[in-house]
Amino acid sequence: MSGPKTVTCYICNQTVNKKQTLQTPKGRACRSHEGVEDQAAKSQEKLESEQQKGRERKPRRQHEPEEPITFTPKCCGCRHEGMHAKEWMMRLLVLQEKYELVYGKTFNPFDVEDCQKAYSELKGIVPLFPLTYPLKKKIRLHSFAAHQVGLMLGFIVLCKECCDKHGLDPMPHTKDITFDQLIKASAGFEAFVRPVLQEQAKSEIEQSN
């Protein structure tokens, strides 16, 4: 069985029972030496003060993610905020109908002022085109995560600018459309689609009033 723990007094260099000493800034010393108790008291006060400051110190700021988590669609190439192309186009058509109802005149897509008034809601939002992934042409995505998601889903979305940059056709299926098909599509749009868009526009106007 081991005996009581001993330490060496830094003043007299004697090996003594630890209980007979006090901790001072310079080391442990016998209680019997002059001034040791005062030094020990100051040392204890300093230690408690440092501990208190440590508790009051604000925690180190954690590293924030590069970008807050959001469900807003973004281009896999440049990260520009956007909207899936079909949804973006339908929104464009609804806004045109709203413009005509609000201003009481035909919307002119070639007039800058008309476009600024009608499409203000879509300012800064671009259409995003889904493309099969991996592509035949190697392109650089904004992150490894985008690459992994593309492999998992089998497609990525790119804005028109990124498609042009990499020489990609965002709408390859439109190449073979004939003039006759356009005429038929236009007639079908006026007969079936536009009335739905007009109703949507009226509903949104009523809700905003």
Secondary structure, 3 states (H helix, E strand, C coil): CCCCCEEECCCCCCEEEHHHEEEECCEEEECCCCCHHHHHHHHHHHHHHHHHHHHHCCCCCCCCCCCCCCCCCECCCCCCEEEEHHHHHHHHHHHHHHHHHHHCCCCCCCCHHHHHHHCHHHCCCEEEEEEECCCCCCCCCCCHHHHHHHHHHCEEEEEHHHHHHCCCCCCHHHCCCCHHHHHHHHHHHHHHHHHHHHHHHHHHHHHHC
